[in-house]
Amino acid sequence: MSIIKLYAEECDPGVTLISNVFIDYMLKDANDAQLKVYLYLIRHITNHKPFDISNIADEFNHTEKDVIRSLKYWEQKQVLSLEFDAQGTVTGIELHKVDEDLVNPRNNVHMFSVLPSNNENSAVAASEEAIPETKFSGSDFVELSKDTNWASIKIIAETYLEKTLTATDLQTLAHLYKDLGFSASDIDKIFDTCLTEGKKSMRSIKKSAEAKYLESKLSPSVTAIMNALGNKGVPTSDELSYINTWLSEMNLELILEGCKKASMATTTNRIKYASGIFSNWKSKGITTVEEMAKEEEKFRQSKEAKKQVVACKAPARSVSSTSAATDMYRQYKHGNYDFEALERELKTK
């Protein structure tokens, strides 16, 4: 048997961690042999000792066929990827990160796009835009081998990943090239961006490519609204629900103004903040940017008038104690005294 190269997307030496997602979603369906093989691989990733299929079989008193079946089971679950040589012998195993996306993809993995209508500002509908994914056969790859662009794409991937591509890697590349329609230049940029961001697994690269594909399917109106909100990328289904409602009720110009205000006012929950702005405008009958501008000017003038009223009602400034005392002295009615007569009266006493 061939010595197997074992590596993982993430690894913490000295610690054997089992994902909660694995325990919650995958433990119940796996049989004894499958669990033992997976746990063996998780433990073995940190000790860097060479091993082969027979080592795993001997460790748990299973046959080599049991081990191979277990490995292929986990490959179907996308927990790992297998590499084979020309004779079909397993030569490499890549362990994938087991997270929530593996068993419960988020809403924005599959995109909802706004359908065009005859009237740009009329109500719009939403339909799910599924990402196409073909399971390519051996004959498909024989045909691809005649394509010079495919040869360039393989070289790009091998150069960035610094390894020989596995069967799973080739499936992913073919998916990017044939299903998503990316050119060799596009794929080069995707790999470059992903590796710059620290995304080094083909699974991460595939997700980034699919997000880029979905973003290209967005209608210009949705893209403009997302940009006005300062939210780059593909909207979630909840975000698109808000956007579809706005587009059905208001013109795009007014929506963009409201979204810009929301973007400047807050860094969190901008889409809900914008929804509050639009509800306020709707209650005031505002349907155009011009009406919005008049309402804002009216509000500004009202605010200015209130400031002037407050200033008029404010008490006069208090005078200094010295000037107040002088003023009181001046106002006091002093008596008319005959000081000479008083002195004569004192002398006689």
C-alpha positions in Angstrom: 0.0 0.0 0.0 1.1 3.6 -0.6 2.1 5.9 2.2 -0.6 8.5 2.6 -0.1 12.3 2.8 -2.5 13.7 5.4 -3.2 17.4 5.7 -6.1 19.7 6.9 -7.5 23.1 6.2 -7.1 24.0 9.9 -5.0 22.2 12.5 -4.0 22.9 16.1 -1.0 20.8 17.1 -1.3 19.0 20.4 -5.1 19.2 20.5 -7.7 16.9 19.0 -10.9 18.8 18.5 -14.2 17.4 17.2 -16.5 20.0 15.7 -19.9 20.4 17.4 -21.5 20.3 13.9 -19.9 16.9 13.4 -21.4 15.6 16.7 -24.8 17.2 16.2 -25.4 16.3 12.5 -23.0 13.5 11.4 -22.5 11.3 14.4 -25.9 9.6 14.4 -25.7 8.4 10.7 -22.1 7.1 10.7 -21.4 3.4 11.5 -18.7 2.1 13.8 -16.0 1.8 11.1 -16.7 5.2 9.6 -16.4 6.9 13.1 -13.2 5.1 14.0 -11.6 6.0 10.7 -12.5 9.7 11.0 -11.4 9.9 14.6 -8.1 8.2 13.6 -7.5 10.8 10.9 -8.3 13.7 13.3 -5.9 12.4 15.9 -3.2 11.5 13.3 -3.1 14.9 11.7 -1.0 16.3 14.6 1.7 13.6 14.9 3.0 13.6 11.3 3.8 9.9 11.3 3.6 8.1 8.0 0.7 5.6 7.6 -1.2 3.7 4.9 -4.6 2.0 4.6 -3.3 -1.2 6.2 -2.2 0.7 9.3 -5.8 2.0 9.9 -7.2 -1.5 9.2 -4.9 -3.1 11.7 -5.5 -0.4 14.3 -9.3 -1.2 14.5 -9.3 -4.8 13.3 -11.1 -3.9 10.0 -10.4 -4.9 6.5 -8.8 -2.5 4.1 -12.0 -2.5 2.1 -13.8 -1.3 5.2 -11.4 1.6 5.5 -11.7 2.5 1.9 -15.5 2.5 2.1 -15.4 4.6 5.2 -13.1 7.2 3.5 -15.4 7.4 0.5 -18.3 7.8 2.8 -16.7 10.8 4.4 -15.8 12.2 1.0 -19.4 12.1 0.0 -20.2 14.0 3.1 -17.6 16.6 2.1 -15.7 16.1 5.3 -12.6 15.2 3.4 -11.1 14.9 -0.1 -9.2 11.8 -1.4 -6.2 11.8 -3.8 -5.4 8.8 -6.0 -2.5 7.7 -8.1 -2.9 6.3 -11.6 -3.6 2.8 -10.2 -6.4 4.1 -8.0 -4.5 3.9 -4.7 -5.2 6.5 -2.1 -2.1 8.8 -1.8 -3.5 11.8 0.0 -6.3 12.8 2.3 -7.3 16.5 2.9 -9.5 17.0 6.0 -12.0 19.9 5.5 -13.3 22.2 8.2 -16.6 20.9 9.5 -18.9 23.9 10.1 -22.5 24.9 9.9 -22.3 25.7 6.1 -21.5 22.1 5.4 -24.8 20.8 6.7 -27.0 23.9 6.7 -26.0 26.4 3.9 -26.8 30.0 4.7 -29.6 31.8 2.7 -27.2 33.8 0.5 -25.4 30.7 -0.8 -28.2 30.5 -3.3 -29.2 33.9 -4.6 -32.6 35.5 -5.2 -32.4 37.9 -8.2 -34.9 40.6 -9.2 -36.6 39.8 -12.5 -36.8 42.6 -15.1 -40.1 44.2 -15.9 -41.5 46.5 -18.6 -41.6 49.4 -16.2 -38.4 49.9 -14.3 -40.2 51.2 -11.2 -43.1 48.8 -11.2 -43.5 45.9 -8.7 -40.9 43.2 -9.2 -40.9 39.6 -8.4 -38.1 37.4 -7.0 -37.1 33.9 -8.0 -34.4 31.6 -6.8 -31.4 31.5 -9.0 -29.9 28.1 -8.3 -26.2 27.6 -8.9 -25.6 25.0 -11.6 -23.2 22.1 -10.7 -22.4 19.3 -13.0 -20.9 16.0 -11.9 -18.2 15.7 -14.5 -17.3 12.2 -15.7 -14.0 10.7 -17.0 -15.1 11.3 -20.6 -15.8 14.9 -19.8 -12.2 15.4 -18.6 -10.9 13.6 -21.7 -12.7 16.3 -23.8 -11.5 19.0 -21.5 -7.9 17.9 -22.0 -8.2 19.0 -25.6 -9.1 22.6 -24.5 -6.0 24.9 -24.2 -7.9 27.1 -21.7 -8.5 24.1 -19.5 -4.7 23.3 -19.5 -4.0 27.0 -18.4 -6.6 26.8 -15.7 -5.0 23.6 -14.2 -1.6 25.2 -14.3 -3.0 28.3 -12.5 -4.6 26.2 -9.7 -1.5 24.0 -9.2 0.7 27.1 -9.1 -1.4 28.8 -6.4 -2.1 25.7 -4.4 1.5 24.3 -4.8 0.3 20.7 -5.1 -0.9 18.2 -7.6 -4.7 18.5 -8.1 -6.9 15.8 -6.7 -10.0 14.4 -8.5 -12.1 16.7 -6.2 -10.0 19.7 -7.1 -10.5 19.0 -10.8 -14.3 18.7 -10.3 -14.3 22.1 -8.6 -12.2 23.7 -11.4 -14.4 22.2 -14.1 -17.4 23.7 -12.1 -15.8 27.1 -12.2 -14.9 26.9 -15.9 -17.9 25.1 -17.4 -20.9 25.7 -15.0 -20.1 29.3 -13.9 -18.4 30.4 -17.1 -15.3 31.9 -15.7 -12.3 32.4 -18.0 -8.7 31.4 -17.2 -8.1 35.1 -16.4 -11.2 35.2 -14.1 -10.1 32.1 -12.2 -6.6 33.5 -11.8 -8.0 36.6 -10.1 -10.3 34.4 -7.9 -7.4 32.3 -6.7 -5.2 35.4 -6.1 -7.9 37.1 -4.1 -8.7 34.0 -2.0 -5.1 33.2 -1.2 -4.4 36.8 -0.3 -7.3 36.6 2.2 -6.0 33.3 3.6 -8.5 31.1 1.9 -6.3 28.2 0.8 -8.8 25.3 0.4 -10.6 24.5 -2.8 -13.9 24.5 -0.9 -13.3 28.1 0.2 -12.3 29.0 -3.3 -15.4 27.4 -4.7 -17.6 29.4 -2.3 -15.9 32.6 -3.3 -16.3 31.9 -7.0 -20.0 31.1 -6.5 -20.5 34.3 -4.6 -18.9 36.2 -7.5 -21.1 34.4 -9.9 -24.3 35.2 -8.0 -23.2 38.9 -7.7 -22.9 39.1 -11.5 -26.6 37.9 -11.7 -27.9 40.8 -9.6 -30.1 43.3 -11.4 -28.5 46.8 -11.8 -31.2 48.2 -9.4 -30.3 45.8 -6.6 -26.6 46.4 -7.1 -27.1 50.1 -6.9 -29.1 49.8 -3.7 -26.6 47.5 -2.0 -23.8 50.0 -2.9 -25.8 52.9 -1.5 -26.2 51.0 1.7 -22.5 50.4 1.8 -23.1 46.6 1.7 -20.9 44.9 -0.8 -21.7 41.5 -2.3 -24.8 39.5 -2.6 -27.9 40.4 -0.5 -29.4 37.7 1.8 -32.9 36.6 1.2 -34.1 38.9 4.0 -32.3 41.9 2.6 -33.7 41.2 -0.9 -37.2 41.0 0.6 -36.8 44.5 1.8 -35.4 45.7 -1.5 -38.2 44.1 -3.5 -40.8 45.8 -1.3 -39.1 49.2 -1.8 -38.9 48.7 -5.6 -42.5 47.8 -5.8 -43.5 51.0 -3.9 -41.0 53.7 -4.8 -38.8 54.9 -7.6 -35.2 53.9 -7.6 -33.9 57.5 -7.2 -35.8 58.0 -3.9 -34.7 54.6 -2.7 -31.0 55.4 -3.3 -31.4 58.7 -1.4 -32.9 57.0 1.6 -30.2 54.3 1.6 -27.4 56.9 1.5 -29.0 58.6 4.5 -29.1 55.2 6.4 -25.5 54.5 5.5 -24.4 57.8 6.9 -26.5 57.5 10.0 -25.5 54.1 11.2 -23.1 51.2 10.7 -25.4 48.5 11.8 -28.9 47.3 10.6 -28.7 49.9 7.7 -31.4 48.1 5.8 -33.9 48.3 8.7 -32.9 51.9 9.3 -33.6 52.7 5.7 -36.9 50.9 6.0 -37.8 53.3 8.9 -37.0 56.3 6.7 -39.2 55.0 3.9 -42.1 54.4 6.3 -41.8 58.0 7.5 -41.8 59.3 4.0 -44.7 57.2 3.0 -46.8 58.5 6.0 -46.1 62.1 4.7 -47.0 61.2 1.1 -43.4 61.7 -0.2 -43.0 59.9 -3.5 -40.2 61.9 -5.3 -36.8 63.2 -4.4 -38.1 66.8 -5.0 -40.8 66.2 -2.4 -38.3 64.8 0.0 -36.1 67.9 -0.5 -39.0 70.3 0.2 -40.0 68.3 3.4 -36.4 68.5 4.6 -36.3 72.3 4.0 -39.6 72.7 5.8 -38.2 70.8 8.7 -35.1 72.9 8.7 -37.0 76.1 8.8 -39.3 74.8 11.5 -36.3 73.9 13.6 -34.8 77.4 13.1 -38.0 79.1 14.1 -38.1 77.1 17.3 -34.6 78.2 18.2 -35.6 81.9 17.7 -38.7 81.4 20.0 -36.6 79.9 22.7 -34.1 82.8 22.4 -36.8 85.4 22.8 -38.2 83.7 26.0 -34.8 83.5 27.7 -34.4 85.8 30.8 -32.4 89.0 30.5 -28.8 88.9 31.6 -28.2 89.8 35.3 -26.2 93.0 36.0 -23.2 93.1 38.3 -23.6 93.6 42.0 -21.9 97.0 42.0 -24.1 98.4 39.3 -27.2 96.9 41.0 -26.3 98.5 44.3 -25.6 101.9 42.6 -29.0 101.7 40.9 -30.8 100.9 44.2 -29.0 103.9 45.8 -30.2 106.2 43.1 -33.8 105.0 43.3 -33.9 105.3 47.1 -35.8 108.5 48.3 -33.3 110.2 50.7 -34.6 112.6 53.5 -33.7 116.4 53.7 -31.6 116.7 56.8 -30.4 120.2 58.4 -26.9 119.1 59.7 -26.1 122.6 61.2 -29.2 122.5 63.4 -28.3 119.0 64.6 -24.8 120.1 65.6 -26.2 123.1 67.6 -28.6 120.7 69.4 -25.8 118.4 70.4 -23.7 121.3 71.8 -26.5 122.5 74.1 -26.8 119.0 75.6 
